[in-house]
Amino acid sequence: METILLPFSPRYIVLTICAVITALLVGIGIFDHNIKVWEILLVPIVIFGALTVLGIRDLLQKNHAVLRNYPISAHIRFLLEEIRPEMRQYFFESEKDGMPFSRDTRALVYQRAKMQLDKRPFGTQEDVYREGYEWMHHSVAPKALNSAEFRVTIGGPECTKPYSASVFNISAMSFGALSPQAVRALNSGAKKGRFAHDTGEGGVSPYHRENGGDIIWEIGSGYFGCRNRDGSFNPEEFARVAADEQIKMVELKISQGAKPGHGGVLPAAKVSEEISRIRGVAMGEDCISPASHRAFSTPLQMMAFVGEMRRLSGGKPAGFKMCIGHPWEFLAICKAMLESGIYPDFIVIDGNEGGTGAAPLEFMDHLGMPMREGVSFVHNALIGINARDRIKIGAGGKIATAFDMARAMAIGADWCNSARGFMFALGCIQSLSCHTDRCPTGVTTQDPTRARALVVPLKAERVYMYHHATLHALSELLAAAGLDHPQQLQPIHFSKRASSTEVMSFAKLYPPLRPGELIEGTEDPRFRDAWAMARADSFQPAG
């Protein structure tokens, strides 16, 4: 009896109804010989017949248990699941909700990029008594607003072509991850605003060169744009490309914050003729970015490679980018600097909160040091080896506002990079579809029909205005704090709520080392054991 009634149970009733209606409609059409009846019934028969076929298919397929138990009706679940991110973003998020970036932050970037009113009414929506709330101190003697550009000179004693960089630049994003239109718009905006555009490890494309904006050329483990046929580094090709006057600095990518220690593969099917030409990889073969470099394997060899990059580029600033992992490994690099006498001109610190087109969840959520701790660690390590005055530090990782910049610079950064902030300026809506090639705004896609949505002249202007407005906001923050330049920012200018009743200064959260303290021998627990484990001839710990 139970089996007989099963088609009428809540699980199968939708299929049963569709099948019965289809049968009834077909029966009416057969027994009523009026041709006009078929004209009326044809559409409903097709609809309910198709649903019936779908339900039978659901019963027979083996991939989805929920469809076998709830034919037809379970598709509603998949539909709701598909539109869940959009429903949440548009209807249920508060202004401070939303990850990786809140609705309020995204709206601020859009408003500044469009030169619309970016002010907020009535009062803060932040809970200023929650644990983790941070603020910047103001002065009772604020300064007049500084309208000058904020710039920093990058280049140590061995650099013959130092670069005067803006304190706010476009972080590394490769052509291939971004559409041609997105690269064009970013570089055109950088040109107008006199700030730098990092190529990412995908090589220098024609779209980077088209509008003449300043370029930071990033070299990853695949050596794209300067590689031999077997994937090894080609110094002659590197020198040829780096001679371009548009390239202002050369950057060695050691690791990326969102997926440190993880290589990448662009399948052969996606290696177009254009990507093959730009990256120097063969058609019909996977384009591989190994997890580690082939050109060096020890800290001393790494410093020699950085020095060679500077020489081959004709004396342009050479440095490296990394997310801090094992502390002794970075301190091993510091020991290699001391032993070899070769120092980078800059170090860019990426945090594990940084962005990427695609990465394993475990890597994004749980691998690598966050940006602020990384910047503080590197800043103090360089002080500890008496090298801080010759090496500039860049910072990247969820930087979108002037406060984000000021906070990073207070704990040691000389300048800041932003990727997703400038993507928002291009029109990115945080649809989280970067890895699907179905970007709704044409930013992260190689589909020309999608990329055409991005109008380069308009978006280039928005990139420029976002940069301009953010630096203006930074100048307002500095003036309110009684400062003239972001290089004057110190940890004492910021505080953080540790609990509902306890407040800590950044000076206590990020205590400094003394100049030369690592060389002399430190007792600071953040560095003591890791310094003892570090060795210039290997990334493996001593002992």
N, C-alpha and C positions, 0 to 999 in steps of 0.2 A: 504493500500500500504506500509506504514511504517513497519507494522508487517511482511509482506512478505519479505521485504529487510533486516530485522534484522539479519538473518544468515550471510549476506554479509557485515555487519558493522564491524569496526575494533575490537569490543569487541568479536565477535563470529567467525571471519573469519578463525582463526587457526583451530577451531573445524570443521568448514564447510569443509575446505580444506582436513583435515585428513579423514573425513567421505566420501567425494567424491572420494579421491584417493583409499581408502579401497574398496569402491563399484566398482570402475573401474577395480581395480586389480582382485577382485573376479569375476567380469563379464568376463574379458579376460580369466581367468582360466577356467571358465565354458564353454564358447563358443569355446575355442581352445582346441581340444581334445588331443593335444600333451602333453605327460606326462612330457617332459622336461620343458615345460612352467611353470608347477606348481613348479618344482624344482627351477626355477629362481624367481618366484613370491612369494614363501612361506615366505621368510624373510621379504620383504617389507610389505606383507599383515599383518604379525604378528606385525610389528612395528607400522604401521598406524592404525591397528585395536586396538591395546592396547592404543594408544593415543586417539582414538575415545571413547573407553570405559572410559578412564580417564576423558575426557571432559564431557561425560554424567554424570559421578559421580560428577564432580565439579558443574554442573548445579543443581543437586538434593540435594547435601549436604547443611547443614544449619549453619555450624560453621564459615565459612569464606566468608564474603560478596564479597571480591575481586575475589574469585574463581567462585562465582555464576555469576559475571558480566564479567569475563575474563577467561573462562575455558581454561585449558592447559597453555596459555601464562602467567597467573599469577604465575605459579610455578617458573618462572624465578626470580620473586621478592623474593620468599622464599629462593631460592638457593643463590642469591646475598646477602641476609640478613645473611644467614648461614656463608658465607665465608668473610663477611665484616671485622671482626676483623683481620683475616689473611691478607687480601688485604691491609688494612690500615697499619698494622705493617710492612709488607715486602716492600710495594711500596710507601707509602705516608708519613710516619712519618719522621720527621727530627731527627737528633741525639739527640736533647733535648726534643723531643715530647715523648708521650707515658705515660700512667698512668696505675697502680700506679708508675711504675719505667720507666724512660726514656730509650731509646735505648742505649744511651751512658753509663748509669750506668750499664745496663745489660751486655753490651759488656765488660765493665771494670772487672766485676766479672768473666765472662767467661775467660777472658785473664789471670787474676791472678790465677784462679783455675787451668788453664792449663800451667801456667808459660810461657805464651807467652808475647811478647812485649806489654806493657800496656801504652806506651807513645802516645801523640797526636801531630800532626804536625801543623805548621803555626800560631797558636794562638787560643785563647779561642773563642768558639762559643757562649758564654754567652753575653748577652747585659748588660754590667757592669753599664749602666746608667739607667736601668729599676728600677722601684720601687720594693723593696723587695730583691734586690741583696745583698748578704752577702759575707764578706771576712774576712780572718784572717790576723793579722798584723805580719810582719816579723821583724827581728832584724838586725841592722847593725853589730852586733857582734854574728853571728850564732855559735852554739855549734857544736862540733864534733858529728857525728852520734852515738847514743846510741844503741848498739847491744843487750843490756840486755832485757830479757822479762819484760813486764810491768804487774805487778800483784798488787792486793790489798787484804789485810787481812780482812776477814769478820767474825765478832764475837765480841759481847760486853762483859761486865764484867761477865755476868751470863753464857756465853758460854764457855764450857770446851774443845770444839774441834773446834777451829776456822779454817776457810778454806782460804787458799791462792789461790785466784781466778785470772784467766786472766782478763784483762780489756775488753776482747771481747769474748762473749760466745753465744751458740746456744739458741735461745729463745724457749718458750714453744710451742711444737707441739706434739700432741698425736699420739700414734699408733692407727690406725683406721682412723684418718685423713691422716696419712702418711702410705705408704706401709711398709711391713717388711724390704724390701731391703733398703729403704730410711733411716729407723731408724738404721739399722746396719751400713750403710755407715757414717751417721752422728756421731754415737758413736765411730766408729773406727777412724775417723778423729780427734775427740776430744781427744781420747786416745793418739794418736801420737803427737798432738799439745799441750797437757797438758792444755786443756780448758774444760769448763763444758757444759753439755748437759741437758737442761731442758726437763722433760718428757711430759709436758702438763698434763692436768687433767685426761687423760685416763688411768693412772696407769703405774706402772713399768712392762714392758713386757719382755719376754725372749730376745727380740731383743735389748733392752737397755743394758742388762747384758752381752750379748754374747762376746763383745770385750773389756770390762773392763774400758771404759771411765768414767770419773767423771760424776755423776748424781746429778741434783737438782730435787728432787721429789716434784711435784706440787700437792696439794690437793685441789680439787674444791668442789662445793656444793653437788656433787654426792658421794663424799668420795670414789671414785673408788680405789679398792685395799685395803681399810681399812674400810669397811662398814658392818653393820649388814644386815640381810635379809630384814628388813623394810626400808633400805636406810639411817639409822642413823650412826653416827661415831662409830667405834669400836676401842677403845684405845689399846687393847691387840694386835690386828692385825696390827695396825699402828706401835707399838713398835717393833713387830717382823720384819716387812719389813724394817723399818728405821734403824735397827741394821746392815744392810748390809754395809760393809765398802766402797762399791762403791758409796753409797749415801752420798754426802758431805754436803748437806743443804736440809732443808724442807721448802716448800713455800706454804702458804695459798693463794689461788686465791679468791679474792673478786670480781673482775670484769676484763673484757678483753676489750682492747681499741676499737676494731672493733664493739663490740656489748655489751657495758656495760649495766648491769641490765636486760640482756636477758638470759633466760635459754636455754636448748637444749634438743632435743629428738632424740635418735637413735631408729627408729622403730623396733619392735620385729623381723620383717623379716630380718633385717640386723644384728641382734645380733647372731653372729656365736658362735660355741662352744668355739673357742679360745678367742673371746672378752668376752664371759660370764665368762670364767675362770680368765682372767686377771683383769677384772673390778669388779668381784664379784657380777654380776647380773644374774638373772635367765633367762634361755632360754625360749622363747615364750612370754616374757614381754618386753614392751618398756623400753629402758635404758634412764632414765630421769636425767638431770642435772637441778635442780631447779634454779630459778632466785636468791634466797637468801639461806643462810645457816640455817640449823636446829640446829646446835650445839651452836649457840649464837645469841643474838638479840640486844645487847647493846654494846657500845664501851668498857665498863669495862669487859663484858663477852668475847668480842673478844680478848682483851689483855690477859685475863686469858687463853684462848684457845691457843694463840701463846706461852705463857709460858709453857703450858702443852705439846705442840708439841716439844719444846726444851727439856723438861724433859724426855718425852717418847723416844726421839731419842738418848738419852744418852749424851746430852749436845752439839749436833750439832747446827750450826746457824739456827735459825728459824725466818722467816719473812713473809711478805705478799706482794701480787701484786695487784695493782688496777689502774684503770683509774679515775682521779679526776672528780667528779661530783659536788654536792653541796659543796662549800668550808667549810661550818660549820660542815659537817660530818667528814672531815679529821681532822679539829681542835677539834672536839669532841673526836676523837681517841687520839689526842695529850693530851687533858685534862685527858683522861683515863690513859695514860702513867704516868702523874704526880701524879694522885690520887692513882693508884694501885702500882706504883713503878716497873711495868713490862714493859720492853721496847723490841721491836723486835730487832734482830741483823741487819736486812736489810729491805728495802722497795723497791720494783720494781715498777716503774711508767710506765704504758703503755699509749700511746697516742691514740686518736681517729683515727689517720692515720695508726694504726697498722693493721696487716693482719688477715685473718680468712678464713676458708674453705667456709663458707656460712653465710650470715647475711642479715637481711632486709636492703634495701637501705637507709631508713630513719635513721637507727642506724649507718650505716657506714659513712654516709655523714654529719649527723647533731647532733649526741649525744656524749657527753663526751668532756673533755678538751684535746687539742693537747698536745703532749708529752713535748715540750719545756716549755710551760706555766705550765704544771703539775710538771715537775722537779723543776723549779724555785720556785713554790709555796711550795712544800714539803720541799725543801732545806731550804728556809727561815723560814718556820713554825718550823722546828726542831732547827734552830738557835734560834728562838724566845722562845723556851722552854728549852734552854741549853742542847739539846740532840743530836746535830749534830755530836759531836765527837764520840758517841757510836753507831750510826746507819749509815750504809752505804746505798747508793742509787744506784739502777740500773735503766737503762733507755732503753726503747724499743719503736720503732715506725719509720719505714722507714729508718733504719740505714743500710747502705751498704758500705760506703766508710770511709776512715780515716777522712775526713773533717766532715762527719756526727758525728763521734765519738767525735772529738775534740770540736765541737760546743756544743754537749750535756754535755760534761764534764766541759766545761767552765762555764755553768750555774748551775752546782750542782751535776751532776752524778759522781759516783765513777767508774762505769763500764757500759758497753753497751751490750745489747743483740740484736741479729738479727735472724729473722726467714727466711724471703724471700731472704735475701742475701745468706744464706747457701743453700736455695732451688735452687737458680741460680747456685751455685757451684755444686749441684747434677745434673744439666742439665735442670731445669725448664725453659720453654720458655715463661712464662707469657701468656699461652693460655687462662687463665681465665675459666678453666673448672674443677676447684678443687671440685666443688659441684656435679659433674655429674658422678663421678667414671670412667671417660673416659680420664684421664690424659694421654697425648701423650708420656710423658717421663717416666712414671712409678713411679712418686714421690708421688702423692696424689691419690692413688687408692688401692682398695683391690682385683682387678682383677689380678690373678696370671699371666695371659697371657700378661697383660700390664706391670706389675711390673718386669717381667723377663728382660725387656729392660734395667733396671738399674743394671749395673755390679758393685757389691759392692767394690771389691779391687780398681778398677779404680776411682770410685766416692769418696771413702774414702780418697784417695790421693789428690783429688781435693778439698775436704773440708779442709784438712790440709793445702794445699798450699794457698787457699784463705785466711784463717786465718793468716798464716805466712806473706803473701804479704801485707795484709791490715795493720797489726801491723808494718811492715817495712815502709809502707807509712806514718803511724802515727808518727813513730820515725823521719822520714824526715821532716814532718811538724813541730814537736817540735824543732828539731835542728835549722830549719830556723827561728823559733821564739825566739831562745836563751834559750830554756827550756830543762830540762833533763827528766822530767816525766810528764805524763798527769795530775797528781794531782796538778801540778803547774799552770794549765790553769785557767784563770780568765775571767770574762766578759770583762775586759778592752782589752783583746786580740782580740776581734771581733767587727766588725761594720756592720751596715745595712743601705742601702739606703732607706730613708723614702719617698723621692720624687726625681725628677731629679736634684734638687739643695740642698737637705738637707740630711745629713748623721748623724746617731745616733750610739753612742757606745752601746754595749750590757750592759755596766755598767749603762746607763741611762734607757735602755729598761727593765732591770731586776734589779732594785735597791735592795740592801740587807737590812734585818732587823738587828738591834743590838742584840748581845747575851742577852737572857733573856727579850727581848722587849715585847713579848706577856704576860709574867708573870707580868711584871711591869705595863703593860697597854699601848697599842700602839695607836697612832693616824694615822697610815698608813691606808689609805682608802681600800687597798687591803685586810686588815685583821681585822680592827677595828670592823665592824658590825658583820662579820662572827664569830669572837672570842666571842663576846657577845651572839650570838645565840647558840654557841656550849655548849653541856652539856655531861658530862662523862657517865651519866646513860641512855642516849637515843640518837638515831640518829635523832630524831625529834628536830627541832629548839626550843629554849627557847622562851617563850613569844608568 
